[in-house]
Amino acid sequence: MPSIGLVLGAGGVVGSAWHAGVLAALETATGWDARDAAVVVGTSAGSVVTASLRAGLS
């Protein structure tokens, strides 16, 4: 399986909600769990979401 990197951008509270929705939809559609990404990078709201993923939160 190839390595997968996850990059999430900014957007404040709306950005965090959008990231959560997109990641949930990706998991539903493909079975891929974002917590399994080899590398995660985020800016602003994306950094909060990526830190949560690395902490094991869903």
PDB file with one MODEL, atoms N, CA, C and O in Angstrom:
MODEL        1
ATOM      1  N   MET A   1       0.850  -1.179   0.000  1.00  0.00           N
ATOM      2  CA  MET A   1       0.000   0.000   0.000  1.00  0.00           C
ATOM      3  C   MET A   1       0.892   1.237   0.000  1.00  0.00           C
ATOM      4  O   MET A   1       1.868   1.291   0.748  1.00  0.00           O
ATOM      5  N   PRO A   2       0.573   2.228  -0.825  1.00  0.00           N
ATOM      6  CA  PRO A   2       1.385   3.447  -0.868  1.00  0.00           C
ATOM      7  C   PRO A   2       1.200   4.291   0.391  1.00  0.00           C
ATOM      8  O   PRO A   2       0.180   4.200   1.074  1.00  0.00           O
ATOM      9  N   SER A   3       2.200   5.108   0.680  1.00  0.00           N
ATOM     10  CA  SER A   3       2.087   6.056   1.793  1.00  0.00           C
ATOM     11  C   SER A   3       1.137   7.176   1.401  1.00  0.00           C
ATOM     12  O   SER A   3       1.138   7.635   0.258  1.00  0.00           O
ATOM     13  N   ILE A   4       0.334   7.606   2.350  1.00  0.00           N
ATOM     14  CA  ILE A   4      -0.631   8.672   2.089  1.00  0.00           C
ATOM     15  C   ILE A   4      -0.355   9.821   3.039  1.00  0.00           C
ATOM     16  O   ILE A   4      -0.219   9.619   4.246  1.00  0.00           O
ATOM     17  N   GLY A   5      -0.272  11.036   2.490  1.00  0.00           N
ATOM     18  CA  GLY A   5      -0.118  12.241   3.284  1.00  0.00           C
ATOM     19  C   GLY A   5      -1.431  13.005   3.298  1.00  0.00           C
ATOM     20  O   GLY A   5      -2.185  12.973   2.325  1.00  0.00           O
ATOM     21  N   LEU A   6      -1.702  13.684   4.389  1.00  0.00           N
ATOM     22  CA  LEU A   6      -2.937  14.446   4.542  1.00  0.00           C
ATOM     23  C   LEU A   6      -2.582  15.900   4.818  1.00  0.00           C
ATOM     24  O   LEU A   6      -1.847  16.197   5.759  1.00  0.00           O
ATOM     25  N   VAL A   7      -3.105  16.806   3.995  1.00  0.00           N
ATOM     26  CA  VAL A   7      -2.860  18.238   4.157  1.00  0.00           C
ATOM     27  C   VAL A   7      -4.211  18.925   4.331  1.00  0.00           C
ATOM     28  O   VAL A   7      -5.085  18.824   3.470  1.00  0.00           O
ATOM     29  N   LEU A   8      -4.372  19.625   5.456  1.00  0.00           N
ATOM     30  CA  LEU A   8      -5.628  20.313   5.746  1.00  0.00           C
ATOM     31  C   LEU A   8      -5.375  21.804   5.917  1.00  0.00           C
ATOM     32  O   LEU A   8      -4.398  22.212   6.545  1.00  0.00           O
ATOM     33  N   GLY A   9      -6.259  22.606   5.356  1.00  0.00           N
ATOM     34  CA  GLY A   9      -6.088  24.048   5.388  1.00  0.00           C
ATOM     35  C   GLY A   9      -6.825  24.729   6.531  1.00  0.00           C
ATOM     36  O   GLY A   9      -7.269  24.095   7.489  1.00  0.00           O
ATOM     37  N   ALA A  10      -6.935  26.034   6.392  1.00  0.00           N
ATOM     38  CA  ALA A  10      -7.515  26.895   7.427  1.00  0.00           C
ATOM     39  C   ALA A  10      -9.028  26.993   7.268  1.00  0.00           C
ATOM     40  O   ALA A  10      -9.620  26.325   6.421  1.00  0.00           O
ATOM     41  N   GLY A  11      -9.642  27.836   8.094  1.00  0.00           N
ATOM     42  CA  GLY A  11     -11.064  28.089   7.943  1.00  0.00           C
ATOM     43  C   GLY A  11     -11.824  28.294   9.235  1.00  0.00           C
ATOM     44  O   GLY A  11     -13.051  28.393   9.225  1.00  0.00           O
ATOM     45  N   GLY A  12     -11.107  28.359  10.350  1.00  0.00           N
ATOM     46  CA  GLY A  12     -11.781  28.595  11.628  1.00  0.00           C
ATOM     47  C   GLY A  12     -12.713  27.458  11.998  1.00  0.00           C
ATOM     48  O   GLY A  12     -12.458  26.298  11.674  1.00  0.00           O
ATOM     49  N   VAL A  13     -13.792  27.800  12.678  1.00  0.00           N
ATOM     50  CA  VAL A  13     -14.758  26.796  13.124  1.00  0.00           C
ATOM     51  C   VAL A  13     -15.413  26.109  11.931  1.00  0.00           C
ATOM     52  O   VAL A  13     -15.631  24.898  11.947  1.00  0.00           O
ATOM     53  N   VAL A  14     -15.723  26.884  10.900  1.00  0.00           N
ATOM     54  CA  VAL A  14     -16.328  26.311   9.698  1.00  0.00           C
ATOM     55  C   VAL A  14     -15.346  25.353   9.028  1.00  0.00           C
ATOM     56  O   VAL A  14     -15.744  24.287   8.558  1.00  0.00           O
ATOM     57  N   GLY A  15     -14.076  25.721   8.980  1.00  0.00           N
ATOM     58  CA  GLY A  15     -13.059  24.851   8.397  1.00  0.00           C
ATOM     59  C   GLY A  15     -12.928  23.546   9.154  1.00  0.00           C
ATOM     60  O   GLY A  15     -12.798  22.486   8.541  1.00  0.00           O
ATOM     61  N   SER A  16     -12.958  23.604  10.469  1.00  0.00           N
ATOM     62  CA  SER A  16     -12.882  22.383  11.282  1.00  0.00           C
ATOM     63  C   SER A  16     -14.067  21.471  11.000  1.00  0.00           C
ATOM     64  O   SER A  16     -13.906  20.259  10.857  1.00  0.00           O
ATOM     65  N   ALA A  17     -15.250  22.052  10.919  1.00  0.00           N
ATOM     66  CA  ALA A  17     -16.452  21.265  10.627  1.00  0.00           C
ATOM     67  C   ALA A  17     -16.378  20.669   9.228  1.00  0.00           C
ATOM     68  O   ALA A  17     -16.759  19.518   9.019  1.00  0.00           O
ATOM     69  N   TRP A  18     -15.889  21.451   8.270  1.00  0.00           N
ATOM     70  CA  TRP A  18     -15.765  20.967   6.895  1.00  0.00           C
ATOM     71  C   TRP A  18     -14.783  19.805   6.836  1.00  0.00           C
ATOM     72  O   TRP A  18     -15.070  18.780   6.217  1.00  0.00           O
ATOM     73  N   HIS A  19     -13.611  19.960   7.484  1.00  0.00           N
ATOM     74  CA  HIS A  19     -12.621  18.875   7.507  1.00  0.00           C
ATOM     75  C   HIS A  19     -13.223  17.611   8.109  1.00  0.00           C
ATOM     76  O   HIS A  19     -13.042  16.519   7.571  1.00  0.00           O
ATOM     77  N   ALA A  20     -13.935  17.753   9.218  1.00  0.00           N
ATOM     78  CA  ALA A  20     -14.546  16.593   9.875  1.00  0.00           C
ATOM     79  C   ALA A  20     -15.537  15.899   8.944  1.00  0.00           C
ATOM     80  O   ALA A  20     -15.562  14.671   8.862  1.00  0.00           O
ATOM     81  N   GLY A  21     -16.346  16.679   8.248  1.00  0.00           N
ATOM     82  CA  GLY A  21     -17.319  16.109   7.315  1.00  0.00           C
ATOM     83  C   GLY A  21     -16.673  15.397   6.150  1.00  0.00           C
ATOM     84  O   GLY A  21     -17.091  14.302   5.773  1.00  0.00           O
ATOM     85  N   VAL A  22     -15.655  16.014   5.579  1.00  0.00           N
ATOM     86  CA  VAL A  22     -14.959  15.408   4.440  1.00  0.00           C
ATOM     87  C   VAL A  22     -14.250  14.127   4.860  1.00  0.00           C
ATOM     88  O   VAL A  22     -14.321  13.119   4.156  1.00  0.00           O
ATOM     89  N   LEU A  23     -13.569  14.156   5.999  1.00  0.00           N
ATOM     90  CA  LEU A  23     -12.855  12.963   6.458  1.00  0.00           C
ATOM     91  C   LEU A  23     -13.827  11.835   6.796  1.00  0.00           C
ATOM     92  O   LEU A  23     -13.532  10.669   6.534  1.00  0.00           O
ATOM     93  N   ALA A  24     -14.970  12.165   7.369  1.00  0.00           N
ATOM     94  CA  ALA A  24     -15.987  11.145   7.653  1.00  0.00           C
ATOM     95  C   ALA A  24     -16.536  10.553   6.357  1.00  0.00           C
ATOM     96  O   ALA A  24     -16.733   9.342   6.261  1.00  0.00           O
ATOM     97  N   ALA A  25     -16.784  11.405   5.359  1.00  0.00           N
ATOM     98  CA  ALA A  25     -17.287  10.923   4.073  1.00  0.00           C
ATOM     99  C   ALA A  25     -16.256  10.042   3.372  1.00  0.00           C
ATOM    100  O   ALA A  25     -16.613   9.029   2.771  1.00  0.00           O
ATOM    101  N   LEU A  26     -14.975  10.424   3.445  1.00  0.00           N
ATOM    102  CA  LEU A  26     -13.920   9.590   2.856  1.00  0.00           C
ATOM    103  C   LEU A  26     -13.880   8.216   3.508  1.00  0.00           C
ATOM    104  O   LEU A  26     -13.727   7.201   2.828  1.00  0.00           O
ATOM    105  N   GLU A  27     -14.017   8.189   4.825  1.00  0.00           N
ATOM    106  CA  GLU A  27     -13.993   6.901   5.521  1.00  0.00           C
ATOM    107  C   GLU A  27     -15.209   6.054   5.136  1.00  0.00           C
ATOM    108  O   GLU A  27     -15.088   4.845   4.941  1.00  0.00           O
ATOM    109  N   THR A  28     -16.365   6.681   5.028  1.00  0.00           N
ATOM    110  CA  THR A  28     -17.576   5.953   4.647  1.00  0.00           C
ATOM    111  C   THR A  28     -17.471   5.411   3.226  1.00  0.00           C
ATOM    112  O   THR A  28     -17.846   4.269   2.961  1.00  0.00           O
ATOM    113  N   ALA A  29     -16.961   6.233   2.315  1.00  0.00           N
ATOM    114  CA  ALA A  29     -16.903   5.851   0.906  1.00  0.00           C
ATOM    115  C   ALA A  29     -15.787   4.864   0.583  1.00  0.00           C
ATOM    116  O   ALA A  29     -15.945   4.003  -0.283  1.00  0.00           O
ATOM    117  N   THR A  30     -14.657   4.989   1.282  1.00  0.00           N
ATOM    118  CA  THR A  30     -13.492   4.182   0.901  1.00  0.00           C
ATOM    119  C   THR A  30     -12.997   3.242   1.988  1.00  0.00           C
ATOM    120  O   THR A  30     -12.235   2.318   1.702  1.00  0.00           O
ATOM    121  N   GLY A  31     -13.414   3.458   3.222  1.00  0.00           N
ATOM    122  CA  GLY A  31     -12.910   2.659   4.329  1.00  0.00           C
ATOM    123  C   GLY A  31     -11.580   3.143   4.867  1.00  0.00           C
ATOM    124  O   GLY A  31     -11.026   2.538   5.785  1.00  0.00           O
ATOM    125  N   TRP A  32     -11.052   4.236   4.305  1.00  0.00           N
ATOM    126  CA  TRP A  32      -9.759   4.774   4.741  1.00  0.00           C
ATOM    127  C   TRP A  32      -9.947   5.653   5.970  1.00  0.00           C
ATOM    128  O   TRP A  32     -10.791   6.550   5.978  1.00  0.00           O
ATOM    129  N   ASP A  33      -9.164   5.394   6.996  1.00  0.00           N
ATOM    130  CA  ASP A  33      -9.210   6.165   8.239  1.00  0.00           C
ATOM    131  C   ASP A  33      -8.079   7.191   8.205  1.00  0.00           C
ATOM    132  O   ASP A  33      -6.914   6.821   8.057  1.00  0.00           O
ATOM    133  N   ALA A  34      -8.408   8.464   8.340  1.00  0.00           N
ATOM    134  CA  ALA A  34      -7.408   9.534   8.259  1.00  0.00           C
ATOM    135  C   ALA A  34      -6.321   9.394   9.312  1.00  0.00           C
ATOM    136  O   ALA A  34      -5.218   9.907   9.127  1.00  0.00           O
ATOM    137  N   ARG A  35      -6.610   8.707  10.415  1.00  0.00           N
ATOM    138  CA  ARG A  35      -5.597   8.481  11.447  1.00  0.00           C
ATOM    139  C   ARG A  35      -4.476   7.576  10.957  1.00  0.00           C
ATOM    140  O   ARG A  35      -3.430   7.479  11.599  1.00  0.00           O
ATOM    141  N   ASP A  36      -4.691   6.904   9.808  1.00  0.00           N
ATOM    142  CA  ASP A  36      -3.676   6.020   9.243  1.00  0.00           C
ATOM    143  C   ASP A  36      -2.729   6.731   8.279  1.00  0.00           C
ATOM    144  O   ASP A  36      -1.819   6.096   7.746  1.00  0.00           O
ATOM    145  N   ALA A  37      -2.916   8.023   8.040  1.00  0.00           N
ATOM    146  CA  ALA A  37      -2.050   8.768   7.124  1.00  0.00           C
ATOM    147  C   ALA A  37      -0.614   8.751   7.635  1.00  0.00           C
ATOM    148  O   ALA A  37      -0.369   8.886   8.834  1.00  0.00           O
ATOM    149  N   ALA A  38       0.330   8.584   6.714  1.00  0.00           N
ATOM    150  CA  ALA A  38       1.747   8.538   7.088  1.00  0.00           C
ATOM    151  C   ALA A  38       2.233   9.897   7.582  1.00  0.00           C
ATOM    152  O   ALA A  38       3.018   9.977   8.527  1.00  0.00           O
ATOM    153  N   VAL A  39       1.765  10.954   6.945  1.00  0.00           N
ATOM    154  CA  VAL A  39       2.172  12.318   7.284  1.00  0.00           C
ATOM    155  C   VAL A  39       0.920  13.180   7.320  1.00  0.00           C
ATOM    156  O   VAL A  39       0.058  13.067   6.448  1.00  0.00           O
ATOM    157  N   VAL A  40       0.818  14.042   8.328  1.00  0.00           N
ATOM    158  CA  VAL A  40      -0.293  14.992   8.390  1.00  0.00           C
ATOM    159  C   VAL A  40       0.268  16.400   8.574  1.00  0.00           C
ATOM    160  O   VAL A  40       1.192  16.620   9.357  1.00  0.00           O
ATOM    161  N   VAL A  41      -0.310  17.346   7.836  1.00  0.00           N
ATOM    162  CA  VAL A  41       0.114  18.742   7.903  1.00  0.00           C
ATOM    163  C   VAL A  41      -1.146  19.592   7.929  1.00  0.00           C
ATOM    164  O   VAL A  41      -2.099  19.316   7.201  1.00  0.00           O
ATOM    165  N   GLY A  42      -1.157  20.618   8.760  1.00  0.00           N
ATOM    166  CA  GLY A  42      -2.319  21.484   8.812  1.00  0.00           C
ATOM    167  C   GLY A  42      -1.949  22.914   9.137  1.00  0.00           C
ATOM    168  O   GLY A  42      -0.938  23.184   9.785  1.00  0.00           O
ATOM    169  N   THR A  43      -2.791  23.824   8.673  1.00  0.00           N
ATOM    170  CA  THR A  43      -2.648  25.243   8.969  1.00  0.00           C
ATOM    171  C   THR A  43      -3.920  25.704   9.659  1.00  0.00           C
ATOM    172  O   THR A  43      -5.022  25.398   9.204  1.00  0.00           O
ATOM    173  N   SER A  44      -3.774  26.433  10.748  1.00  0.00           N
ATOM    174  CA  SER A  44      -4.914  26.994  11.477  1.00  0.00           C
ATOM    175  C   SER A  44      -5.881  25.884  11.886  1.00  0.00           C
ATOM    176  O   SER A  44      -5.503  25.000  12.655  1.00  0.00           O
ATOM    177  N   ALA A  45      -7.105  25.907  11.395  1.00  0.00           N
ATOM    178  CA  ALA A  45      -8.084  24.874  11.757  1.00  0.00           C
ATOM    179  C   ALA A  45      -7.579  23.492  11.376  1.00  0.00           C
ATOM    180  O   ALA A  45      -7.828  22.518  12.087  1.00  0.00           O
ATOM    181  N   GLY A  46      -6.875  23.403  10.266  1.00  0.00           N
ATOM    182  CA  GLY A  46      -6.323  22.120   9.839  1.00  0.00           C
ATOM    183  C   GLY A  46      -5.314  21.563  10.821  1.00  0.00           C
ATOM    184  O   GLY A  46      -5.205  20.346  10.975  1.00  0.00           O
ATOM    185  N   SER A  47      -4.571  22.438  11.488  1.00  0.00           N
ATOM    186  CA  SER A  47      -3.593  21.958  12.470  1.00  0.00           C
ATOM    187  C   SER A  47      -4.288  21.399  13.704  1.00  0.00           C
ATOM    188  O   SER A  47      -3.798  20.452  14.319  1.00  0.00           O
ATOM    189  N   VAL A  48      -5.425  21.977  14.067  1.00  0.00           N
ATOM    190  CA  VAL A  48      -6.193  21.454  15.202  1.00  0.00           C
ATOM    191  C   VAL A  48      -6.741  20.068  14.856  1.00  0.00           C
ATOM    192  O   VAL A  48      -6.693  19.155  15.680  1.00  0.00           O
ATOM    193  N   VAL A  49      -7.257  19.916  13.644  1.00  0.00           N
ATOM    194  CA  VAL A  49      -7.809  18.628  13.220  1.00  0.00           C
ATOM    195  C   VAL A  49      -6.705  17.584  13.111  1.00  0.00           C
ATOM    196  O   VAL A  49      -6.886  16.453  13.561  1.00  0.00           O
ATOM    197  N   THR A  50      -5.562  17.941  12.519  1.00  0.00           N
ATOM    198  CA  THR A  50      -4.478  16.959  12.392  1.00  0.00           C
ATOM    199  C   THR A  50      -3.912  16.574  13.758  1.00  0.00           C
ATOM    200  O   THR A  50      -3.558  15.414  13.968  1.00  0.00           O
ATOM    201  N   ALA A  51      -3.821  17.519  14.681  1.00  0.00           N
ATOM    202  CA  ALA A  51      -3.362  17.189  16.037  1.00  0.00           C
ATOM    203  C   ALA A  51      -4.348  16.240  16.714  1.00  0.00           C
ATOM    204  O   ALA A  51      -3.941  15.321  17.426  1.00  0.00           O
ATOM    205  N   SER A  52      -5.627  16.460  16.495  1.00  0.00           N
ATOM    206  CA  SER A  52      -6.648  15.572  17.056  1.00  0.00           C
ATOM    207  C   SER A  52      -6.542  14.168  16.471  1.00  0.00           C
ATOM    208  O   SER A  52      -6.693  13.175  17.183  1.00  0.00           O
ATOM    209  N   LEU A  53      -6.279  14.096  15.168  1.00  0.00           N
ATOM    210  CA  LEU A  53      -6.115  12.789  14.529  1.00  0.00           C
ATOM    211  C   LEU A  53      -4.928  12.040  15.118  1.00  0.00           C
ATOM    212  O   LEU A  53      -5.022  10.846  15.400  1.00  0.00           O
ATOM    213  N   ARG A  54      -3.814  12.738  15.305  1.00  0.00           N
ATOM    214  CA  ARG A  54      -2.612  12.101  15.853  1.00  0.00           C
ATOM    215  C   ARG A  54      -2.804  11.697  17.310  1.00  0.00           C
ATOM    216  O   ARG A  54      -2.155  10.769  17.794  1.00  0.00           O
ATOM    217  N   ALA A  55      -3.692  12.392  18.002  1.00  0.00           N
ATOM    218  CA  ALA A  55      -3.996  12.038  19.390  1.00  0.00           C
ATOM    219  C   ALA A  55      -4.949  10.846  19.462  1.00  0.00           C
ATOM    220  O   ALA A  55      -5.237  10.334  20.544  1.00  0.00           O
ATOM    221  N   GLY A  56      -5.437  10.409  18.292  1.00  0.00           N
ATOM    222  CA  GLY A  56      -6.314   9.251  18.241  1.00  0.00           C
ATOM    223  C   GLY A  56      -7.786   9.570  18.344  1.00  0.00           C
ATOM    224  O   GLY A  56      -8.611   8.662  18.444  1.00  0.00           O
ATOM    225  N   LEU A  57      -8.130  10.849  18.322  1.00  0.00           N
ATOM    226  CA  LEU A  57      -9.542  11.235  18.391  1.00  0.00           C
ATOM    227  C   LEU A  57     -10.209  11.031  17.039  1.00  0.00           C
ATOM    228  O   LEU A  57      -9.549  11.088  16.002  1.00  0.00           O
ATOM    229  N   SER A  58     -11.494  10.797  17.050  1.00  0.00           N
ATOM    230  CA  SER A  58     -12.206  10.629  15.781  1.00  0.00           C
ATOM    231  C   SER A  58     -13.386  11.569  15.697  1.00  0.00           C
ATOM    232  O   SER A  58     -14.105  11.570  14.698  1.00  0.00           O
TER     233      SER A  58
ENDMDL
END
